[in-house]
């Protein structure tokens, strides 16, 4: 099966197929300036609102997807609106199905990653 205008190959489960063709499709997607109106940012007002730069900021320091006994967790960069800073965080779904991100260097963040396994990493993107 294929998904999206770039034709990503997907498994019957809906997950992306881990293959070279999908890697090339992802690279093409990240380099497609047309979908972000050629606003690569940062530097101009609205660059972070446009989409492309915003999305790549989240992937820039992504370490991977981890699995605990109860949930999957993603380590990456998250914008903390209360302090208007980008922080290294671990994000996950709480039991109430609400997304939560905690600072990676916090005691809570470190405890979440104490007994997890690496499920996927983003080194395939050259990041």
Biotite code that builds the C-alpha atoms (Angstrom):
import biotite.structure as struc

atoms = struc.array([
    struc.Atom([0.000, 0.000, 0.000], chain_id="A", res_id=1, res_name="UNK", atom_name="CA", element="C"),
    struc.Atom([1.054, 3.596, -0.513], chain_id="A", res_id=2, res_name="UNK", atom_name="CA", element="C"),
    struc.Atom([0.169, 6.720, 1.432], chain_id="A", res_id=3, res_name="UNK", atom_name="CA", element="C"),
    struc.Atom([0.342, 10.439, 0.720], chain_id="A", res_id=4, res_name="UNK", atom_name="CA", element="C"),
    struc.Atom([1.403, 12.449, -2.282], chain_id="A", res_id=5, res_name="UNK", atom_name="CA", element="C"),
    struc.Atom([4.950, 11.089, -1.950], chain_id="A", res_id=6, res_name="UNK", atom_name="CA", element="C"),
    struc.Atom([3.714, 7.502, -2.104], chain_id="A", res_id=7, res_name="UNK", atom_name="CA", element="C"),
    struc.Atom([5.250, 6.244, 1.139], chain_id="A", res_id=8, res_name="UNK", atom_name="CA", element="C"),
    struc.Atom([5.084, 2.464, 1.327], chain_id="A", res_id=9, res_name="UNK", atom_name="CA", element="C"),
    struc.Atom([3.043, 1.311, 4.318], chain_id="A", res_id=10, res_name="UNK", atom_name="CA", element="C"),
    struc.Atom([2.386, -2.015, 5.955], chain_id="A", res_id=11, res_name="UNK", atom_name="CA", element="C"),
    struc.Atom([-1.172, -3.360, 6.389], chain_id="A", res_id=12, res_name="UNK", atom_name="CA", element="C"),
    struc.Atom([-0.931, -2.062, 10.005], chain_id="A", res_id=13, res_name="UNK", atom_name="CA", element="C"),
    struc.Atom([-0.540, 1.480, 8.643], chain_id="A", res_id=14, res_name="UNK", atom_name="CA", element="C"),
    struc.Atom([3.082, 1.805, 9.811], chain_id="A", res_id=15, res_name="UNK", atom_name="CA", element="C"),
    struc.Atom([5.696, 2.995, 7.341], chain_id="A", res_id=16, res_name="UNK", atom_name="CA", element="C"),
    struc.Atom([7.796, 0.299, 5.724], chain_id="A", res_id=17, res_name="UNK", atom_name="CA", element="C"),
    struc.Atom([11.446, 0.551, 6.813], chain_id="A", res_id=18, res_name="UNK", atom_name="CA", element="C"),
    struc.Atom([13.220, 0.586, 3.459], chain_id="A", res_id=19, res_name="UNK", atom_name="CA", element="C"),
    struc.Atom([15.542, 2.650, 1.260], chain_id="A", res_id=20, res_name="UNK", atom_name="CA", element="C"),
    struc.Atom([12.733, 3.908, -0.986], chain_id="A", res_id=21, res_name="UNK", atom_name="CA", element="C"),
    struc.Atom([10.873, 5.412, 1.976], chain_id="A", res_id=22, res_name="UNK", atom_name="CA", element="C"),
    struc.Atom([14.099, 7.015, 3.201], chain_id="A", res_id=23, res_name="UNK", atom_name="CA", element="C"),
    struc.Atom([14.466, 8.739, -0.164], chain_id="A", res_id=24, res_name="UNK", atom_name="CA", element="C"),
    struc.Atom([10.807, 9.804, -0.072], chain_id="A", res_id=25, res_name="UNK", atom_name="CA", element="C"),
    struc.Atom([11.359, 11.311, 3.401], chain_id="A", res_id=26, res_name="UNK", atom_name="CA", element="C"),
    struc.Atom([14.419, 13.198, 2.181], chain_id="A", res_id=27, res_name="UNK", atom_name="CA", element="C"),
    struc.Atom([12.428, 14.555, -0.770], chain_id="A", res_id=28, res_name="UNK", atom_name="CA", element="C"),
    struc.Atom([9.601, 15.595, 1.548], chain_id="A", res_id=29, res_name="UNK", atom_name="CA", element="C"),
    struc.Atom([11.961, 17.452, 3.899], chain_id="A", res_id=30, res_name="UNK", atom_name="CA", element="C"),
    struc.Atom([13.555, 19.262, 0.946], chain_id="A", res_id=31, res_name="UNK", atom_name="CA", element="C"),
    struc.Atom([10.274, 20.258, -0.713], chain_id="A", res_id=32, res_name="UNK", atom_name="CA", element="C"),
    struc.Atom([10.202, 24.026, -0.306], chain_id="A", res_id=33, res_name="UNK", atom_name="CA", element="C"),
    struc.Atom([6.886, 24.304, -2.158], chain_id="A", res_id=34, res_name="UNK", atom_name="CA", element="C"),
    struc.Atom([4.924, 22.880, 0.766], chain_id="A", res_id=35, res_name="UNK", atom_name="CA", element="C"),
    struc.Atom([6.290, 25.558, 3.109], chain_id="A", res_id=36, res_name="UNK", atom_name="CA", element="C"),
    struc.Atom([6.100, 28.460, 0.632], chain_id="A", res_id=37, res_name="UNK", atom_name="CA", element="C"),
    struc.Atom([9.927, 28.461, 0.398], chain_id="A", res_id=38, res_name="UNK", atom_name="CA", element="C"),
    struc.Atom([10.119, 29.790, 3.984], chain_id="A", res_id=39, res_name="UNK", atom_name="CA", element="C"),
    struc.Atom([12.910, 27.679, 5.405], chain_id="A", res_id=40, res_name="UNK", atom_name="CA", element="C"),
    struc.Atom([13.530, 29.926, 8.418], chain_id="A", res_id=41, res_name="UNK", atom_name="CA", element="C"),
    struc.Atom([14.336, 30.898, 10.959], chain_id="A", res_id=42, res_name="UNK", atom_name="CA", element="C"),
    struc.Atom([14.928, 34.561, 10.459], chain_id="A", res_id=43, res_name="UNK", atom_name="CA", element="C"),
    struc.Atom([11.701, 35.921, 9.060], chain_id="A", res_id=44, res_name="UNK", atom_name="CA", element="C"),
    struc.Atom([8.500, 36.589, 10.992], chain_id="A", res_id=45, res_name="UNK", atom_name="CA", element="C"),
    struc.Atom([6.233, 33.559, 10.861], chain_id="A", res_id=46, res_name="UNK", atom_name="CA", element="C"),
    struc.Atom([8.969, 31.056, 10.023], chain_id="A", res_id=47, res_name="UNK", atom_name="CA", element="C"),
    struc.Atom([8.146, 28.922, 13.033], chain_id="A", res_id=48, res_name="UNK", atom_name="CA", element="C"),
    struc.Atom([4.430, 29.025, 12.187], chain_id="A", res_id=49, res_name="UNK", atom_name="CA", element="C"),
    struc.Atom([4.850, 27.921, 8.586], chain_id="A", res_id=50, res_name="UNK", atom_name="CA", element="C"),
    struc.Atom([5.283, 24.231, 9.238], chain_id="A", res_id=51, res_name="UNK", atom_name="CA", element="C"),
    struc.Atom([8.493, 23.069, 7.612], chain_id="A", res_id=52, res_name="UNK", atom_name="CA", element="C"),
    struc.Atom([10.943, 24.622, 10.040], chain_id="A", res_id=53, res_name="UNK", atom_name="CA", element="C"),
    struc.Atom([8.684, 23.826, 12.972], chain_id="A", res_id=54, res_name="UNK", atom_name="CA", element="C"),
    struc.Atom([8.510, 20.137, 12.048], chain_id="A", res_id=55, res_name="UNK", atom_name="CA", element="C"),
    struc.Atom([12.240, 19.815, 11.442], chain_id="A", res_id=56, res_name="UNK", atom_name="CA", element="C"),
    struc.Atom([12.987, 21.403, 14.818], chain_id="A", res_id=57, res_name="UNK", atom_name="CA", element="C"),
    struc.Atom([11.189, 18.499, 16.449], chain_id="A", res_id=58, res_name="UNK", atom_name="CA", element="C"),
    struc.Atom([13.227, 15.968, 14.486], chain_id="A", res_id=59, res_name="UNK", atom_name="CA", element="C"),
    struc.Atom([16.580, 17.715, 14.740], chain_id="A", res_id=60, res_name="UNK", atom_name="CA", element="C"),
    struc.Atom([17.595, 16.174, 18.049], chain_id="A", res_id=61, res_name="UNK", atom_name="CA", element="C"),
    struc.Atom([15.306, 13.181, 18.013], chain_id="A", res_id=62, res_name="UNK", atom_name="CA", element="C"),
    struc.Atom([16.981, 10.252, 19.670], chain_id="A", res_id=63, res_name="UNK", atom_name="CA", element="C"),
    struc.Atom([14.263, 7.757, 18.902], chain_id="A", res_id=64, res_name="UNK", atom_name="CA", element="C"),
    struc.Atom([11.118, 5.998, 19.934], chain_id="A", res_id=65, res_name="UNK", atom_name="CA", element="C"),
    struc.Atom([11.269, 3.980, 23.125], chain_id="A", res_id=66, res_name="UNK", atom_name="CA", element="C"),
    struc.Atom([8.875, 1.415, 24.583], chain_id="A", res_id=67, res_name="UNK", atom_name="CA", element="C"),
    struc.Atom([8.099, 0.791, 28.234], chain_id="A", res_id=68, res_name="UNK", atom_name="CA", element="C"),
    struc.Atom([5.739, -1.817, 29.650], chain_id="A", res_id=69, res_name="UNK", atom_name="CA", element="C"),
    struc.Atom([2.794, 0.525, 29.184], chain_id="A", res_id=70, res_name="UNK", atom_name="CA", element="C"),
    struc.Atom([3.482, 3.030, 26.406], chain_id="A", res_id=71, res_name="UNK", atom_name="CA", element="C"),
    struc.Atom([5.702, 4.313, 23.626], chain_id="A", res_id=72, res_name="UNK", atom_name="CA", element="C"),
    struc.Atom([7.796, 7.436, 24.224], chain_id="A", res_id=73, res_name="UNK", atom_name="CA", element="C"),
    struc.Atom([9.512, 9.828, 21.818], chain_id="A", res_id=74, res_name="UNK", atom_name="CA", element="C"),
    struc.Atom([12.602, 11.827, 22.739], chain_id="A", res_id=75, res_name="UNK", atom_name="CA", element="C"),
    struc.Atom([13.070, 15.070, 20.855], chain_id="A", res_id=76, res_name="UNK", atom_name="CA", element="C"),
    struc.Atom([12.718, 18.840, 21.003], chain_id="A", res_id=77, res_name="UNK", atom_name="CA", element="C"),
    struc.Atom([9.516, 20.400, 22.307], chain_id="A", res_id=78, res_name="UNK", atom_name="CA", element="C"),
    struc.Atom([8.530, 24.053, 22.584], chain_id="A", res_id=79, res_name="UNK", atom_name="CA", element="C"),
    struc.Atom([7.721, 25.006, 26.168], chain_id="A", res_id=80, res_name="UNK", atom_name="CA", element="C"),
    struc.Atom([5.280, 27.857, 25.679], chain_id="A", res_id=81, res_name="UNK", atom_name="CA", element="C"),
    struc.Atom([5.315, 28.874, 29.331], chain_id="A", res_id=82, res_name="UNK", atom_name="CA", element="C"),
    struc.Atom([8.998, 29.849, 29.090], chain_id="A", res_id=83, res_name="UNK", atom_name="CA", element="C"),
    struc.Atom([9.160, 30.265, 25.262], chain_id="A", res_id=84, res_name="UNK", atom_name="CA", element="C"),
    struc.Atom([12.111, 27.882, 24.953], chain_id="A", res_id=85, res_name="UNK", atom_name="CA", element="C"),
    struc.Atom([12.835, 24.682, 23.081], chain_id="A", res_id=86, res_name="UNK", atom_name="CA", element="C"),
    struc.Atom([13.774, 21.847, 25.430], chain_id="A", res_id=87, res_name="UNK", atom_name="CA", element="C"),
    struc.Atom([14.905, 18.249, 25.118], chain_id="A", res_id=88, res_name="UNK", atom_name="CA", element="C"),
    struc.Atom([11.879, 16.244, 26.227], chain_id="A", res_id=89, res_name="UNK", atom_name="CA", element="C"),
    struc.Atom([10.404, 12.802, 26.462], chain_id="A", res_id=90, res_name="UNK", atom_name="CA", element="C"),
    struc.Atom([6.800, 12.733, 25.192], chain_id="A", res_id=91, res_name="UNK", atom_name="CA", element="C"),
    struc.Atom([4.157, 10.060, 25.728], chain_id="A", res_id=92, res_name="UNK", atom_name="CA", element="C"),
    struc.Atom([0.427, 9.458, 26.079], chain_id="A", res_id=93, res_name="UNK", atom_name="CA", element="C"),
    struc.Atom([-0.880, 9.391, 29.620], chain_id="A", res_id=94, res_name="UNK", atom_name="CA", element="C"),
    struc.Atom([-3.470, 6.803, 30.645], chain_id="A", res_id=95, res_name="UNK", atom_name="CA", element="C"),
    struc.Atom([-6.138, 9.454, 29.969], chain_id="A", res_id=96, res_name="UNK", atom_name="CA", element="C"),
    struc.Atom([-4.865, 9.519, 26.350], chain_id="A", res_id=97, res_name="UNK", atom_name="CA", element="C"),
    struc.Atom([-3.566, 13.076, 26.763], chain_id="A", res_id=98, res_name="UNK", atom_name="CA", element="C"),
    struc.Atom([-0.138, 13.844, 25.342], chain_id="A", res_id=99, res_name="UNK", atom_name="CA", element="C"),
    struc.Atom([2.446, 14.896, 27.898], chain_id="A", res_id=100, res_name="UNK", atom_name="CA", element="C"),
    struc.Atom([6.034, 16.076, 27.496], chain_id="A", res_id=101, res_name="UNK", atom_name="CA", element="C"),
    struc.Atom([8.497, 16.319, 30.382], chain_id="A", res_id=102, res_name="UNK", atom_name="CA", element="C"),
    struc.Atom([11.969, 17.774, 30.317], chain_id="A", res_id=103, res_name="UNK", atom_name="CA", element="C"),
    struc.Atom([14.502, 15.040, 29.620], chain_id="A", res_id=104, res_name="UNK", atom_name="CA", element="C"),
    struc.Atom([16.923, 16.195, 32.298], chain_id="A", res_id=105, res_name="UNK", atom_name="CA", element="C"),
    struc.Atom([14.235, 16.268, 34.991], chain_id="A", res_id=106, res_name="UNK", atom_name="CA", element="C"),
    struc.Atom([13.930, 13.468, 37.536], chain_id="A", res_id=107, res_name="UNK", atom_name="CA", element="C"),
    struc.Atom([10.595, 12.494, 35.967], chain_id="A", res_id=108, res_name="UNK", atom_name="CA", element="C"),
    struc.Atom([12.091, 12.399, 32.462], chain_id="A", res_id=109, res_name="UNK", atom_name="CA", element="C"),
    struc.Atom([15.067, 10.318, 33.574], chain_id="A", res_id=110, res_name="UNK", atom_name="CA", element="C"),
    struc.Atom([12.821, 7.881, 35.446], chain_id="A", res_id=111, res_name="UNK", atom_name="CA", element="C"),
    struc.Atom([10.661, 7.324, 32.341], chain_id="A", res_id=112, res_name="UNK", atom_name="CA", element="C"),
    struc.Atom([13.707, 6.269, 30.346], chain_id="A", res_id=113, res_name="UNK", atom_name="CA", element="C"),
    struc.Atom([15.304, 4.133, 33.064], chain_id="A", res_id=114, res_name="UNK", atom_name="CA", element="C"),
    struc.Atom([13.769, 0.815, 31.938], chain_id="A", res_id=115, res_name="UNK", atom_name="CA", element="C"),
    struc.Atom([12.821, 1.160, 28.289], chain_id="A", res_id=116, res_name="UNK", atom_name="CA", element="C"),
    struc.Atom([13.891, -0.391, 25.020], chain_id="A", res_id=117, res_name="UNK", atom_name="CA", element="C"),
    struc.Atom([14.776, 1.454, 21.830], chain_id="A", res_id=118, res_name="UNK", atom_name="CA", element="C"),
    struc.Atom([12.116, 0.685, 19.221], chain_id="A", res_id=119, res_name="UNK", atom_name="CA", element="C"),
    struc.Atom([13.277, 2.931, 16.368], chain_id="A", res_id=120, res_name="UNK", atom_name="CA", element="C"),
    struc.Atom([15.809, 5.629, 15.881], chain_id="A", res_id=121, res_name="UNK", atom_name="CA", element="C"),
    struc.Atom([16.063, 8.443, 13.400], chain_id="A", res_id=122, res_name="UNK", atom_name="CA", element="C"),
    struc.Atom([19.649, 7.918, 12.274], chain_id="A", res_id=123, res_name="UNK", atom_name="CA", element="C"),
    struc.Atom([18.248, 6.731, 8.942], chain_id="A", res_id=124, res_name="UNK", atom_name="CA", element="C"),
    struc.Atom([17.419, 10.359, 8.195], chain_id="A", res_id=125, res_name="UNK", atom_name="CA", element="C"),
    struc.Atom([21.046, 11.389, 8.684], chain_id="A", res_id=126, res_name="UNK", atom_name="CA", element="C"),
    struc.Atom([20.125, 13.408, 11.758], chain_id="A", res_id=127, res_name="UNK", atom_name="CA", element="C"),
])
